[in-house]
Amino acid sequence: MKSDQKNLILAMLLSALFITGWQILVVNPRMAAQRAALAAKSLQAKIAKPALPAGVVAPGSLTRAAALQLSPRVAIATPKLGGSIALKGARIDDVVLTTYHETVSPQSPQIVLMRPQASKGAYYADFDAVPPQGASEVLPGPDTLWTSSGGELTPTHPVTLSFDNKAGLVFHRTFSVDDNYMFTISDSVTNNGTSPVSFYPHAALVRVGTPQVDGYATLFEGLLGKVGDNKLTELTYASIDKEGQGLQDQKGTGGWLGFTDKYWATALVPDQSAPIHGVFQSVGKTERTYSAETLGKMVTLAPGATSTSSTRLFAGAKVTDLIYGYEQKLSIQNFNLMIDWGWFWFITQPMFRLLDILRNFTGSFALAILLTTVILKGLFFPLANRSFASMARMKTIQPQIKALKERFPDDASAVQRETMEIYKREKINPVAGCLPMLIQIPVFFSLYKVLFTTIEMRHAPFFGWIKDMSVPDPTNIFNLFGLLPFDPTQLPVFGHFLHLGIWPLVMGLTMFLQMKLNPEPDDPVQRQLFTLMPLIFTFTFGSFPAGLVIYYAWNNTLTLIQQSFIMKRAGVKVELWSNLTNMFRRRPSTGTP
């Protein structure tokens, strides 16, 4: 088998592996998630919900605005957060990320992260005390009405809530918050009674109903935590639902646990020097309720004594520098694991840092991606130079190989043996042409991870019509780039294959030109494969984040220039224009009449 045929087969296998992997890891989970969402909506429509007693509000039955009216509140006002704390239950159940919007339009709604229990998609944080089994102490609960010290919660003005159980226990809970997304909740309990009182400090993050997730195998969303020396726990909503009662727990000193979405997260951060019991739960039949909880060491409070405890709550955007800053400043164990860097984290993290540095230097992630591509081409130039030079030398020995075939027309092993001798004599590596492709695979996935998961890339614009590089190109050739009033991607069965915008077409063209740079193979099957590969990749890249497609198109363009330069320097003819011209010439028939 000719070496260029081996290279072609290897390249095709790599391409097929890439496309198959993308189908399995991304497209299939996305379609499954869409089907599951539709099935869930259909099932919910068929379930008859029983009537509730008068005066009882069904969870999830109210709008957020109506649910907020069920309790007096303390407003939250920081440079990045809005919302309120409910005096009923003293819980944080209303958090708005004021600097982030649902779409690229600044007039679109702000991101609502946490919601009251009575609203749809309830998501809140409770801080309370749990009595030992069999104890009868009157401790504050979800219906307890606390009193406020007054004013709104700001970075410079903490708010203290108080509750007297009229049985000797007085509770004070002070909320403070920084300029970003970290709350500190400090509790004190004074025993004015005549008997000792025991309880466990307890905190819980609760989500009512199964959250809608993107369903990508390359993106984790669900319950997440790192307690003590235990390994990182990652539980999808589906996986914890299968665990019987859905209970998983860990014990250790320090750590954190909570929920993570694509761009947002919440996490309970207890005292990092104290032992805790971390619990993940999923309960409920028709509607699941998920919780991430911490249970502290039991406190026994003597008459006249006061106990204090403190915990933190992160509730906000997963900004990389901020997460790493909290880990270092507050000594939170492995808090950086809240950001999912993926399998190639050792490449993804430096890739993000490079993009971020260039973004700060240029003021644009668009220019940062273009410059990053140039830097990567420069770093890999020695290897690419050797690879392309080896490919160029292989073209110069084709007459010798052709002569071998004429010399040994019926002895393939002799042709193979003599060909290898020529390779050895000319110092040619027959698989060198595939090395640049192999190197690009981890780089490609790492850049995809950065573009797809880091919040810094969310709503980052490119030039022209690309307003958000973290989502696919919004244009589509199948509706004439918006001239026809319909969305082809919403068509059943084949819709997800019809996401084909301008940048994927540009990428496909650059790939086509790059392949036409080399001499066309004589075998018609190989020619067809070379022709189909750019077409297949064009459709595959249609649903990729636009920033990744732009990177690949720019990378192809630089490779085209680089390879042409190396071929000319090696004295090898650049076949691009002749190959393009030959496409419009009729090939002579080789068959017999």
Secondary structure, DSSP 8 states (H G I E B T S, - for coil): --HHHHHHHHHHHHHHHHHHHHIIIIIHHHHHHHHHHHHHHHHHHH-------TT---TT-B-HHHHHTTS-EEEB--SSEEEEEETBTTEEEEEEEEEEESSSSTTS-EEEEEB-TTBTT-EEEEEEEE--TT-------TT-B-EE-SS-BBTTB-EEEEEE-SSSEEEEEEEEE-SSSEEEEEEEEEE-SSS-EEEEEEEEEEEES-------TTS--EEEEEETTS--EEE-HHHHHTSTTT-EEEEEESEEEEEE-SSEEEEEEE-TTSEEEEEEEEE-SSS-EEEEEEEE--EEE-TT-EEEEEEEEEEEE--HHHHHHHHHHTT-TTGGGGS---TTHHHHHHHHHHHHHHHHHHS-HHHHHHHHHHHHHHHTHHHHHHHHHHHHHHHHTHHHHHHHHHHSTT-HHHHHHHHHHHHHHHT--TTGGGHHHHHHHHHHHHHHHHHHH-GGGTT---STT-S-TTS--S--GGGTTTTSSS-GGGSTTTGGG----HHHHHHHHHHHHHHHTS---SSHHHHHHHHHHHHHHHHHHTTS-HHHHHHHHHHHHHHHHHHHHHHHHTT----HHHHHHHTTS-----S--
